[in-house]
Amino acid sequence: MAVKRVLHGVALAGERVVDGLFGGAPDRPVLDTYRGFGTPEGLVLRARVLASLRRTTPEPGQSRWKNLREMASLFLTHEVAGVKVVAPESGAWAESDEEGYVTLTIPGEHAPGWHQIALEIVGVPDSRVPARALVPSAEARIGVASDIDDTMMHTGAYSLARNLWTTFTGSARTRRVFPDAVGLMAHLSAQGRNPVFYVSSSPWNLHSFLEKVFDRAGLVTGPVFLRDYGIGRDQFITSGHGSHKGEAIDRILAATPDLPFVLIGDTGQKDAEIYLAAARRHPGRIRAVILREPRPGAAEAPRAAMEELEREGVVVLHGSDFVGMERQLAKAGLEV
């Protein structure tokens, strides 16, 4: 712990030096918006204040070297703290934190469906951009929360080297979403009646990139919960994988208090254990858990967690793919 505190202090000092050399408050900061969501209190809108936006624009047949350069550029962001962001139509506002993140709530009841709300940086002309947030339908029967890596799309997240290679040498044109995942999510969403959320340990820098990959594959659109990899006074690099995913699930369940949930993941990154803990924190809220096995068979820890989930009354389905999972859910009595 002492070593970690020292490294944290060194990292903070280093970041301040870099910000001093290359940073400074830009004259015209911009907003990068993320998909938000509805809660009983109102619409939660999320964004980040940056010196400039970075996007990838892959071409057909683009080389892995060019993919690497474009993907690396997504992480070379200059965040802007202490900036006031407002939703002009409602007057709701918030100030960006030390990593540039902004979360604000538009209070009141809102109709079901996707809402588009304008956000702008106070005092910066032409900074207005749309932010989107999903309010679930009153007819929804279930909610769905899914992992992304090796669940929705091939990553190799169970191997750090393979994960980094896949992430940095692929592009929005080459990254592969599993066709069986597209079909399963379409079934569970019931043509948009049931809300779908995505939770990943990938950084927020990849939000726009993931949107492109998902849209290209035809995957159901939903709010995404990613992870902050920044360095702050109370954070060194990032929170743990399990704590991040568990906290995101808690937030999703709190936003949709009347819905039971189906949780989807894989056996390569402790999803079974994380979902078991969520089921115990929220008795009766987790109706089913569906797990892809990226490698043949589940290891001992995931198997034990799956057995415990079944003892908690949760339907557990697992296999090398999601083919036929819709029929198995129906057979288990889960109506979507």
C-alpha positions as CSV (number, residue, x, y, z in Angstrom):
1,M,0.0,0.0,0.0
2,A,2.9,2.4,0.8
3,V,4.4,1.7,-2.6
4,K,1.1,2.4,-4.3
5,R,0.7,5.7,-2.4
6,V,4.2,6.8,-3.5
7,L,3.4,5.8,-7.2
8,H,0.1,7.7,-6.9
9,G,1.9,10.8,-5.7
10,V,4.5,10.6,-8.4
11,A,1.8,10.1,-11.1
12,L,-0.1,13.1,-9.9
13,A,3.0,15.3,-9.9
14,G,3.9,14.0,-13.4
15,E,0.4,14.8,-14.7
16,R,0.6,18.3,-13.3
17,V,3.9,18.8,-15.1
18,V,2.6,17.5,-18.4
19,D,-0.6,19.7,-18.0
20,G,1.7,22.7,-17.3
21,L,3.8,22.1,-20.4
22,F,1.2,21.0,-22.9
23,G,-2.1,21.8,-21.2
24,G,-3.5,25.1,-19.9
25,A,-7.1,26.0,-20.3
26,P,-8.0,26.0,-24.0
27,D,-9.9,29.0,-25.4
28,R,-12.6,26.8,-27.0
29,P,-13.1,23.5,-25.1
30,V,-15.6,21.0,-26.5
31,L,-18.1,18.5,-25.2
32,D,-17.9,14.7,-25.8
33,T,-21.4,13.4,-24.9
34,Y,-22.2,9.8,-23.8
35,R,-25.5,8.0,-23.8
36,G,-27.5,8.8,-20.7
37,F,-30.5,7.2,-19.0
38,G,-33.8,7.9,-17.2
39,T,-34.3,7.5,-13.4
40,P,-37.4,8.1,-11.2
41,E,-35.8,11.6,-10.5
42,G,-35.2,12.6,-14.1
43,L,-32.8,12.3,-17.1
44,V,-29.2,11.6,-16.3
45,L,-26.9,13.2,-18.9
46,R,-23.2,12.4,-19.2
47,A,-20.4,14.2,-21.0
48,R,-16.7,15.1,-20.8
49,V,-15.1,18.5,-21.4
50,L,-12.0,18.2,-23.6
51,A,-9.6,20.5,-25.4
52,S,-10.6,18.8,-28.7
53,L,-12.4,15.7,-29.9
54,R,-10.6,12.7,-31.3
55,R,-12.3,10.2,-33.6
56,T,-11.2,7.3,-35.8
57,T,-12.1,7.3,-39.5
58,P,-11.0,3.9,-40.8
59,E,-11.0,3.1,-44.5
60,P,-11.6,-0.3,-46.1
61,G,-8.4,-2.4,-45.9
62,Q,-6.7,0.0,-43.6
63,S,-3.4,-1.4,-42.2
64,R,-3.0,-2.6,-38.6
65,W,-0.3,0.1,-38.1
66,K,-2.7,2.9,-39.1
67,N,-5.4,1.3,-36.9
68,L,-2.8,1.4,-34.0
69,R,-2.1,5.1,-34.5
70,E,-5.7,6.0,-34.7
71,M,-6.7,4.0,-31.7
72,A,-3.8,5.3,-29.6
73,S,-4.9,8.9,-30.5
74,L,-8.2,8.3,-28.7
75,F,-6.3,8.1,-25.4
76,L,-4.2,11.3,-26.0
77,T,-6.9,13.6,-24.6
78,H,-6.6,16.9,-22.8
79,E,-9.3,17.0,-20.1
80,V,-10.6,20.4,-18.9
81,A,-11.6,20.7,-15.2
82,G,-13.7,23.4,-13.5
83,V,-15.9,24.2,-16.6
84,K,-19.6,24.9,-16.2
85,V,-21.9,22.9,-18.5
86,V,-25.6,23.7,-18.8
87,A,-28.7,22.3,-20.4
88,P,-30.2,25.6,-21.6
89,E,-33.8,24.4,-21.9
90,S,-34.0,23.4,-18.2
91,G,-31.2,25.4,-16.6
92,A,-29.7,22.3,-15.1
93,W,-25.9,22.5,-14.8
94,A,-22.8,20.9,-13.4
95,E,-19.1,21.5,-13.3
96,S,-16.5,19.3,-14.9
97,D,-14.3,17.3,-12.4
98,E,-10.5,17.0,-12.6
99,E,-10.8,14.4,-15.4
100,G,-13.3,16.6,-17.3
101,Y,-16.4,14.5,-16.6
102,V,-19.8,16.0,-16.1
103,T,-23.0,14.4,-14.9
104,L,-26.2,16.4,-14.6
105,T,-29.9,15.6,-14.1
106,I,-32.8,17.1,-15.9
107,P,-35.5,16.7,-13.2
108,G,-39.1,15.6,-13.7
109,E,-41.0,12.9,-15.6
110,H,-40.2,12.2,-19.2
111,A,-42.0,10.2,-21.8
112,P,-40.6,6.8,-22.7
113,G,-38.0,6.5,-25.5
114,W,-34.8,8.3,-26.4
115,H,-34.6,12.0,-25.5
116,Q,-32.1,14.5,-27.1
117,I,-31.2,17.3,-24.8
118,A,-28.9,20.2,-25.8
119,L,-25.8,20.8,-23.6
120,E,-23.3,23.7,-23.9
121,I,-20.3,25.1,-22.1
122,V,-21.0,28.4,-20.5
123,G,-19.2,31.2,-22.2
124,V,-18.1,29.2,-25.2
125,P,-20.0,30.1,-28.4
126,D,-21.0,27.3,-30.7
127,S,-20.2,24.6,-28.1
128,R,-23.8,23.3,-28.0
129,V,-24.1,19.6,-28.7
130,P,-27.0,17.0,-28.3
131,A,-26.9,14.5,-25.5
132,R,-29.1,11.4,-25.6
133,A,-30.8,9.6,-22.7
134,L,-33.1,6.6,-22.7
135,V,-36.3,6.4,-20.6
136,P,-37.7,2.8,-20.5
137,S,-41.1,2.0,-21.7
138,A,-43.9,1.6,-19.2
139,E,-44.6,-1.7,-21.0
140,A,-41.2,-3.1,-20.2
141,R,-41.2,-6.6,-18.7
142,I,-37.4,-6.9,-18.0
143,G,-34.2,-5.0,-18.2
144,V,-31.0,-6.3,-19.7
145,A,-27.5,-5.4,-18.6
146,S,-24.6,-6.9,-20.6
147,D,-20.9,-7.0,-20.6
148,I,-19.2,-6.1,-23.9
149,D,-15.7,-7.7,-24.2
150,D,-16.0,-11.4,-25.2
151,T,-19.7,-11.2,-24.6
152,M,-21.0,-8.9,-27.3
153,M,-17.8,-8.8,-29.4
154,H,-14.5,-10.7,-29.7
155,T,-11.7,-9.2,-27.6
156,G,-9.7,-11.8,-25.8
157,A,-10.1,-9.8,-22.5
158,Y,-9.2,-12.9,-20.5
159,S,-5.6,-12.4,-21.8
160,L,-4.1,-8.9,-21.3
161,A,-1.7,-9.3,-24.3
162,R,-4.5,-10.5,-26.6
163,N,-6.9,-7.8,-25.3
164,L,-4.4,-5.0,-26.1
165,W,-3.6,-6.4,-29.5
166,T,-7.2,-6.7,-30.5
167,T,-8.2,-3.3,-29.1
168,F,-5.3,-1.3,-30.6
169,T,-4.9,-3.0,-34.0
170,G,-8.5,-3.3,-34.9
171,S,-10.9,-0.6,-36.3
172,A,-14.6,0.1,-36.3
173,R,-14.7,-1.7,-39.6
174,T,-12.8,-4.8,-38.4
175,R,-14.0,-5.4,-34.8
176,R,-16.3,-8.3,-34.8
177,V,-19.6,-8.4,-32.9
178,F,-20.9,-11.9,-32.4
179,P,-24.0,-12.5,-34.7
180,D,-25.6,-14.6,-32.0
181,A,-25.2,-11.7,-29.5
182,V,-27.1,-9.4,-32.0
183,G,-29.9,-11.9,-32.2
184,L,-30.1,-12.5,-28.5
185,M,-30.2,-8.8,-27.7
186,A,-32.9,-8.2,-30.3
187,H,-35.0,-10.9,-28.8
188,L,-34.5,-9.6,-25.2
189,S,-35.2,-6.0,-26.1
190,A,-38.5,-7.1,-27.7
191,Q,-38.3,-4.4,-30.4
192,G,-37.3,-1.7,-27.9
193,R,-39.9,-2.4,-25.3
194,N,-37.3,-3.7,-22.8
195,P,-34.3,-1.4,-22.0
196,V,-30.8,-2.6,-22.7
197,F,-27.6,-1.4,-20.9
198,Y,-24.0,-2.2,-21.6
199,V,-21.3,-2.3,-18.9
200,S,-17.6,-2.6,-19.7
201,S,-14.2,-2.1,-18.2
202,S,-13.1,-0.3,-21.3
203,P,-12.3,3.4,-20.9
204,W,-14.7,6.2,-21.7
205,N,-12.3,7.2,-24.5
206,L,-13.8,4.3,-26.5
207,H,-17.4,5.4,-26.2
208,S,-17.7,6.8,-29.7
209,F,-15.7,4.0,-31.2
210,L,-18.0,1.4,-29.6
211,E,-21.1,3.2,-30.9
212,K,-19.7,2.9,-34.4
213,V,-19.0,-0.8,-33.9
214,F,-22.4,-1.6,-32.4
215,D,-24.3,0.5,-35.0
216,R,-22.4,-1.2,-37.9
217,A,-23.3,-4.6,-36.5
218,G,-27.0,-3.7,-35.8
219,L,-26.7,-4.3,-32.1
220,V,-29.5,-2.9,-29.9
221,T,-28.8,0.7,-28.8
222,G,-28.5,1.3,-25.1
223,P,-26.7,3.4,-22.5
224,V,-23.1,2.4,-21.9
225,F,-21.3,2.4,-18.6
226,L,-17.5,2.5,-19.1
227,R,-14.6,3.2,-16.8
228,D,-12.4,6.2,-15.9
229,Y,-8.7,5.4,-16.3
230,G,-7.6,8.8,-15.1
231,I,-5.3,9.9,-12.3
232,G,-6.9,12.0,-9.6
233,R,-6.5,12.9,-5.9
234,D,-8.8,9.9,-4.9
235,Q,-7.9,7.6,-7.8
236,F,-4.8,5.9,-9.1
237,I,-5.4,4.9,-12.8
238,T,-8.8,3.2,-12.2
239,S,-11.1,1.3,-9.9
240,G,-11.1,-2.5,-10.0
241,H,-13.0,-4.4,-12.7
242,G,-15.3,-6.1,-10.2
243,S,-16.1,-2.9,-8.2
244,H,-16.7,-0.9,-11.4
245,K,-19.1,-3.5,-12.9
246,G,-20.9,-4.0,-9.6
247,E,-21.4,-0.3,-9.1
248,A,-22.7,0.1,-12.6
249,I,-25.2,-2.7,-12.1
250,D,-26.3,-1.1,-8.8
251,R,-26.9,2.2,-10.6
252,I,-28.8,0.6,-13.4
253,L,-31.1,-1.3,-11.0
254,A,-31.7,1.9,-9.0
255,A,-32.6,3.7,-12.2
256,T,-35.2,1.0,-13.1
257,P,-36.6,0.0,-9.7
258,D,-39.7,-1.9,-11.0
259,L,-37.9,-4.2,-13.5
260,P,-36.3,-7.6,-13.0
261,F,-33.1,-8.1,-14.9
262,V,-31.2,-10.5,-17.1
263,L,-27.4,-10.1,-16.8
264,I,-25.2,-11.2,-19.7
265,G,-21.5,-11.8,-19.6
266,D,-18.7,-14.4,-20.0
267,T,-16.7,-16.8,-17.9
268,G,-13.4,-15.2,-18.7
269,Q,-13.5,-12.1,-16.4
270,K,-15.3,-13.0,-13.2
271,D,-18.7,-12.0,-14.5
272,A,-20.4,-15.0,-12.8
273,E,-18.9,-14.0,-9.4
274,I,-19.8,-10.3,-10.0
275,Y,-23.4,-11.2,-10.9
276,L,-23.7,-13.5,-7.9
277,A,-22.8,-10.6,-5.6
278,A,-25.3,-8.4,-7.4
279,A,-28.1,-11.0,-7.0
280,R,-27.3,-11.1,-3.3
281,R,-27.4,-7.3,-3.0
282,H,-30.7,-7.1,-4.9
283,P,-32.8,-10.2,-3.8
284,G,-35.4,-11.1,-6.4
285,R,-34.2,-8.5,-9.0
286,I,-31.9,-10.8,-11.1
287,R,-34.1,-13.3,-13.0
288,A,-31.5,-14.8,-15.2
289,V,-27.7,-14.9,-16.0
290,I,-26.4,-15.8,-19.4
291,L,-22.7,-16.5,-19.8
292,R,-20.6,-17.1,-22.9
293,E,-17.6,-19.4,-22.4
294,P,-14.8,-17.9,-24.6
295,R,-12.7,-21.0,-23.8
296,P,-13.9,-24.6,-23.6
297,G,-15.7,-25.2,-20.3
298,A,-15.9,-22.9,-17.3
299,A,-13.2,-22.7,-14.7
300,E,-13.8,-23.7,-11.1
301,A,-14.6,-20.3,-9.7
302,P,-17.3,-19.4,-12.4
303,R,-18.8,-22.9,-12.0
304,A,-19.1,-22.5,-8.3
305,A,-20.6,-19.0,-8.7
306,M,-23.2,-20.4,-11.3
307,E,-24.2,-23.1,-8.8
308,E,-24.7,-20.5,-6.1
309,L,-26.8,-18.3,-8.5
310,E,-29.0,-21.3,-9.1
311,R,-29.4,-21.8,-5.4
312,E,-30.5,-18.1,-5.2
313,G,-33.3,-18.9,-7.6
314,V,-31.6,-17.4,-10.7
315,V,-31.9,-19.0,-14.1
316,V,-28.4,-19.7,-15.3
317,L,-27.6,-20.4,-19.0
318,H,-24.1,-20.9,-20.3
319,G,-22.3,-22.2,-23.4
320,S,-19.8,-21.5,-26.1
321,D,-22.4,-19.3,-27.9
322,F,-25.8,-17.8,-27.4
323,V,-27.6,-19.9,-30.1
324,G,-30.9,-21.2,-28.7
325,M,-30.7,-19.2,-25.5
326,E,-34.1,-17.6,-26.4
327,R,-35.8,-21.0,-26.3
328,Q,-34.1,-22.0,-23.1
329,L,-35.2,-18.7,-21.4
330,A,-38.8,-19.3,-22.5
331,K,-38.6,-22.9,-21.3
332,A,-37.4,-21.6,-17.9
333,G,-40.5,-19.4,-17.8
334,L,-38.9,-16.0,-18.5
335,E,-41.3,-13.9,-20.6
336,V,-39.8,-11.0,-22.5
